[in-house]
Amino acid sequence: MPDAKPKPIETAKMMKRIMADHFREADAASREAGKKLAWCTSVGPAELLHAMGFTVYFPENHAAMLGATRTATDHIPKANAIGYSPDICSYLTADVGAHLAGKTPLQDAYGLTGIPKPHVLVYNTNQCRDVKDWFAFYARKWNVPLVGVESFRGVGDVTKEHVDSIAGQLRAMVPELERIAGRKLDLDRFREVVKESRETSRLWRETLETAAHKPSPLTFFDGTIHMGPAVVLRGLPVANEYYRALLQELRGRIDGKVAAVDGERHRLYWDGMPVWGRLREMAVQFLGLKTCVVASTYCSSWIFDALDPAEPFESMARAYTELFIVRDDQYKERYIRRMCEQFSADGIIWHDAKTCPNNSNNRYGMPERLSQALGRPFVAFNGDLNDLRCYSDEQVKTQFEAFVEQLAGG
């Protein structure tokens, strides 16, 4: 099926509009008197920032755009040249390198002349230490305050001690944020934002869970695009409006028996980061193989069931410590096993991302253990989220073809 194309999701037109509004609002907040812009890591305390009146910008989203536009690899060497290792997060090196080059995909997409300059940078190391170092680059360059949360790693059960520690760190940053914002934290407003964010989480979960239907109405590759509002707009009503519309379209697909992959024969689970610069090529290949990648660890990382407006600090602390990436291998194995069963996955794809060890779970025997426990095969491929020098088109294409042949009994 050489001419196969992913089926367009009509609600994407709405997403393009609200994402454009998001970036333009961030740009305006960085320049206009009386407005304040906060940079935030993608699983950072966005709810607290929105409640305090900040417009919130997420550099990881910008870095993914650099990957998707295939410009990241051009910019990474510029960050390497000032001392950032080619082995660290290619989100970091692509974003810093693009800044050094004075380039941004926001210019062509939305007419912005550059990335919006923040009044404060706020991180959470629940993803990795790299996000703190990434934000620290800009804090030094622009002499902007840097505040954040130092998270736990390798967490088994999330305990009261974990929650109390993170909640305490969240509370401790409030006075500095109040100083920068020029206003006090309104707890009622905070609870309202957490309520909206919990609703975003619920709707995003329901969106992804439509893929449990056979045939699936969407793919992992669709999910990587439509997760945008769940990342950058959670806590705001517009995100919930979007996911209600998207759910309506996907449920319509289910009712009309419209498959994302016509003639779906195989269903796969994806663990690890996307390869942003090759999403379309992979989607087209799997269409031709009549194989649907139905679920992923990555897209589900923005489901926060623990959020509770009655306890905004504690519930945020719990939600952002329950995150898959900070958990121990025993938890991760149980989680992936549940996901494979829920979505009826016939096998697992493991992406070993060169510059993202924290999101590469295939390095310590987990694929073999899960394959034995589930009785399902797997394929692991080498690549990267942004640095396409770490990725071989022909090798990965051949690996995927061979894996699907294996599933078919060939």
C-alpha positions in Angstrom: 0.0 0.0 0.0 2.6 2.6 -1.1 0.0 5.5 -1.3 -1.5 4.9 2.1 -2.1 8.1 4.1 -3.1 8.5 7.7 -6.8 9.4 8.0 -7.2 13.0 9.0 -9.0 13.8 12.3 -11.2 16.8 11.6 -10.9 18.1 15.2 -7.3 18.8 14.5 -8.4 22.0 12.8 -9.6 23.2 16.2 -6.4 22.1 17.8 -4.3 24.2 15.3 -6.4 27.3 16.2 -6.1 26.9 20.0 -2.4 26.0 19.8 -1.8 29.1 17.7 -3.6 31.2 20.3 -1.5 29.6 23.1 1.8 30.6 21.4 0.7 34.1 20.6 -0.6 34.6 24.1 2.8 33.5 25.5 4.5 35.9 23.1 2.3 38.8 24.3 2.8 37.9 27.9 6.5 38.1 27.5 6.4 41.6 26.1 3.4 43.5 27.4 3.3 45.5 30.6 1.1 44.0 33.3 1.5 40.4 32.0 3.7 37.7 33.3 5.1 34.6 31.5 6.4 31.5 33.2 8.2 28.7 31.6 7.3 25.3 32.9 8.5 21.7 32.4 5.8 19.6 30.8 5.0 17.7 34.1 5.7 20.7 36.2 3.3 22.7 38.5 1.4 24.4 35.7 -1.8 24.5 37.8 -0.1 26.6 40.4 1.2 29.0 37.8 -2.1 29.4 36.1 -3.8 30.1 39.4 -1.3 32.9 40.0 -2.1 34.6 36.7 0.9 33.6 34.7 0.7 32.7 31.1 2.5 29.3 30.9 4.9 28.2 28.1 6.4 24.7 27.7 9.8 24.5 26.1 9.5 20.8 25.6 6.7 21.4 23.2 8.9 23.8 21.3 11.7 21.2 21.3 9.3 18.6 19.9 8.4 21.1 17.1 12.1 21.4 16.3 12.2 17.6 16.0 9.0 17.3 13.9 10.2 20.0 11.5 13.5 18.1 11.2 15.6 21.1 12.1 16.8 19.8 15.5 19.8 18.0 14.1 21.0 21.2 12.5 21.0 23.0 15.8 22.3 20.4 18.2 25.9 20.9 17.3 25.7 24.6 18.3 24.8 23.5 21.9 27.6 20.9 21.8 30.0 23.7 20.8 29.4 25.5 24.1 29.9 22.5 26.2 26.6 20.5 26.2 27.3 16.9 25.6 25.8 15.1 22.5 24.8 12.4 24.9 22.3 14.5 27.0 18.7 15.3 26.2 18.3 16.3 22.5 15.3 18.4 23.5 17.8 20.5 25.6 20.5 20.7 22.9 18.1 21.3 20.0 16.3 24.1 21.9 19.5 25.8 23.2 21.2 25.4 19.8 18.2 26.9 18.0 18.3 29.8 20.4 22.0 30.4 19.7 21.2 30.3 16.0 18.3 32.7 16.4 15.9 30.2 14.8 12.5 28.9 15.8 9.7 27.0 14.0 7.3 29.4 15.8 8.3 32.0 13.2 7.0 30.1 10.2 4.0 28.6 12.1 2.8 31.6 14.0 4.7 34.6 13.0 6.7 34.9 16.2 10.1 36.4 15.9 11.6 34.2 18.7 10.8 32.2 21.7 9.0 34.2 24.4 11.2 35.4 27.2 10.0 34.4 30.7 9.7 36.3 33.9 10.4 33.1 35.8 11.4 29.5 35.0 9.8 26.6 36.9 10.9 23.0 36.7 10.2 19.6 38.1 12.9 17.0 37.9 10.4 14.1 37.8 11.3 13.6 34.2 15.1 14.0 34.5 17.8 16.4 35.7 18.2 17.7 32.2 15.2 19.9 32.4 16.7 21.8 35.4 20.0 22.3 33.5 18.0 23.3 30.4 16.2 26.0 32.3 19.3 27.0 34.1 20.9 28.0 30.8 18.2 30.6 30.2 18.2 31.7 33.8 21.9 32.6 33.5 21.5 34.1 30.0 18.6 36.3 30.9 19.1 36.8 34.6 15.7 35.4 35.3 14.6 33.6 38.6 14.8 29.8 38.5 12.6 27.8 41.0 11.6 24.2 41.0 10.9 20.8 42.6 13.5 18.1 43.1 11.6 14.9 42.7 12.2 11.3 43.8 13.4 8.6 41.5 12.9 4.8 41.4 9.7 5.1 43.4 7.7 2.0 44.3 4.6 2.8 46.3 4.0 6.5 46.5 3.9 7.2 50.3 2.8 10.0 52.5 6.5 11.0 53.0 6.9 11.4 49.2 3.7 13.5 48.9 4.6 15.7 52.0 8.0 16.4 50.6 6.8 17.5 47.1 3.9 19.4 48.5 6.2 21.2 50.9 8.5 22.2 47.9 5.4 23.5 46.0 4.4 25.6 49.0 7.9 26.9 49.4 8.0 28.4 45.9 4.8 30.4 46.4 6.3 33.5 48.1 8.8 33.9 45.2 6.1 33.4 42.6 3.9 35.9 44.4 6.7 38.4 44.3 7.2 37.9 40.6 3.5 37.9 39.8 2.8 40.9 42.0 -0.2 39.1 43.5 -1.1 36.7 46.2 -2.2 33.1 45.5 -5.9 32.8 45.5 -6.7 29.4 46.9 -10.2 29.3 45.4 -8.7 30.1 42.0 -6.1 27.4 42.6 -8.7 24.8 43.4 -10.7 25.8 40.2 -7.6 25.3 38.0 -6.9 21.9 39.6 -10.5 20.9 38.9 -10.1 21.9 35.3 -6.8 20.0 35.0 -8.4 16.9 36.5 -11.1 17.1 33.9 -8.5 17.5 31.1 -6.8 14.3 32.5 -10.1 12.4 32.5 -11.0 13.4 29.0 -7.5 12.6 27.7 -7.7 9.2 29.3 -11.1 8.6 27.6 -9.6 9.7 24.3 -6.7 7.3 24.5 -9.0 4.5 25.7 -11.1 4.6 22.6 -8.1 2.7 21.1 -9.1 -0.3 23.1 -11.9 -0.8 20.6 -11.4 -3.2 17.7 -10.6 -1.8 15.2 -9.0 1.2 16.9 -10.3 4.7 15.8 -6.8 6.3 16.4 -3.1 5.4 16.5 -0.2 6.2 18.8 0.9 8.6 16.0 -2.4 10.4 16.2 -2.0 10.6 20.0 1.4 12.3 19.8 -0.2 15.2 17.9 -3.5 15.4 19.8 -1.8 15.3 23.2 -0.8 19.0 22.7 -3.6 20.6 24.7 -3.2 18.0 27.5 0.4 19.2 27.9 0.3 23.0 27.3 -3.3 23.9 28.2 -4.3 21.6 31.1 -6.0 23.6 33.8 -7.7 25.8 31.2 -11.3 25.3 30.0 -10.2 25.4 26.3 -8.4 22.1 26.7 -11.6 20.4 27.9 -13.6 21.9 25.1 -11.1 20.5 22.7 -11.2 16.9 24.1 -14.9 16.8 24.3 -15.0 17.6 20.5 -12.3 15.1 19.8 -14.0 12.3 21.8 -17.2 13.0 19.9 -15.4 12.5 16.6 -13.7 9.3 17.8 -16.9 7.8 19.2 -18.5 8.6 15.8 -15.7 6.6 14.2 -16.4 3.7 16.5 -20.1 3.8 15.8 -19.5 4.0 12.1 -16.9 1.2 12.2 -14.2 3.6 10.9 -10.8 2.2 11.6 -7.6 4.3 11.9 -5.9 1.4 10.0 -8.1 -0.2 7.4 -8.0 -4.0 7.7 -6.4 -3.9 11.1 -4.6 -7.2 11.6 -2.1 -6.5 14.4 -2.1 -4.3 17.5 1.1 -3.0 19.1 2.1 -1.2 22.3 4.8 1.5 22.1 7.2 2.2 25.0 9.6 5.2 24.9 9.8 8.5 23.2 8.5 9.2 19.7 11.0 9.8 16.9 9.5 13.3 16.1 11.2 13.6 12.7 9.9 10.3 11.5 6.3 10.1 12.8 4.6 10.3 9.4 6.9 7.8 7.8 6.3 5.3 10.6 2.6 5.9 10.5 2.5 5.2 6.8 4.6 2.1 7.1 2.3 0.6 9.7 -0.8 1.5 7.6 0.7 -0.6 4.8 1.4 -3.4 7.2 -2.2 -3.2 8.5 -0.9 -2.8 11.9 -2.1 -0.3 14.5 0.1 1.0 17.3 -2.8 1.4 19.7 -1.3 2.6 23.0 1.9 4.0 24.5 3.6 4.8 27.8 4.4 8.3 26.4 0.9 9.6 25.5 -0.5 8.3 28.8 2.1 10.3 30.8 -0.4 13.2 31.0 -3.1 11.3 32.8 -3.2 12.6 36.4 -5.9 10.7 38.3 -4.8 11.9 41.7 -5.6 15.6 41.1 -8.1 16.8 43.6 -9.3 20.4 44.0 -10.0 19.8 47.7 -6.2 19.3 48.3 -4.5 21.1 45.5 -0.9 21.0 46.8 -1.0 17.4 48.1 -2.9 16.1 45.1 -0.5 17.8 42.6 2.4 16.3 44.6 0.9 12.8 44.4 -0.1 13.1 40.7 3.4 14.3 39.7 5.1 11.6 41.8 2.9 8.8 40.4 4.3 9.6 37.0 5.5 6.4 35.2 9.0 7.8 34.5 9.9 8.2 38.2 8.8 4.7 39.2 10.8 1.5 39.8 11.0 -1.3 37.3 8.5 -3.5 39.2 5.9 -0.8 38.9 6.7 -0.2 35.2 6.5 -3.9 34.3 3.0 -4.2 36.0 1.9 -1.0 34.2 3.0 -2.1 30.7 1.5 -5.5 31.3 -1.9 -4.0 32.2 -1.7 -1.7 29.2 -1.0 -4.6 26.8 -3.9 -6.5 28.2 -6.3 -3.6 28.2 -5.5 -2.6 24.6 -5.2 -6.2 23.3 -1.6 -5.6 22.1 -0.1 -8.5 20.1 3.5 -7.2 20.8 5.6 -4.4 22.1 7.8 -1.8 20.4 10.7 -0.5 22.6 12.4 2.7 21.5 15.9 3.0 22.9 16.4 6.7 22.6 20.1 7.6 22.5 19.8 10.9 24.5 16.8 9.9 26.7 17.8 7.0 29.1 15.1 8.0 31.5 12.4 7.2 28.9 14.2 4.1 27.4 13.1 1.1 29.4 14.6 -1.7 27.4 18.2 -1.5 28.8 17.9 -3.8 31.8 16.1 -6.9 30.6 12.5 -5.6 30.8 11.5 -6.6 27.3 12.6 -10.1 27.8 10.9 -10.4 31.1 7.6 -9.0 29.8 7.7 -11.1 26.7 8.1 -14.2 28.8 5.3 -13.1 31.2 2.9 -12.0 28.5 3.8 -14.6 25.8 4.0 -11.8 23.3 7.0 -10.8 21.1 8.8 -7.5 21.0 11.1 -5.5 18.8 13.6 -2.9 20.1 15.1 -0.3 17.9 17.8 2.4 18.3 16.9 6.0 17.6 16.3 9.3 19.3 13.6 11.8 20.0 15.3 14.6 18.1 18.8 13.7 16.9 18.2 11.9 13.6 21.9 11.1 13.4 21.1 8.4 15.9 18.5 6.8 13.7 18.7 4.6 10.6 15.7 4.7 8.3 16.4 1.5 6.5 17.4 -0.4 9.6 14.2 0.5 11.5 12.0 0.0 8.5 13.4 -3.5 8.1 13.0 -4.3 11.8 9.4 -3.3 11.8 8.7 -5.3 8.6 10.3 -8.4 10.1 8.4 -8.0 13.4 5.1 -7.8 11.7 6.0 -10.9 9.6 6.8 -12.6 12.9 3.3 -11.6 14.3 1.7 -13.0 11.2 3.5 -16.3 11.6 5.7 -15.7 8.6 
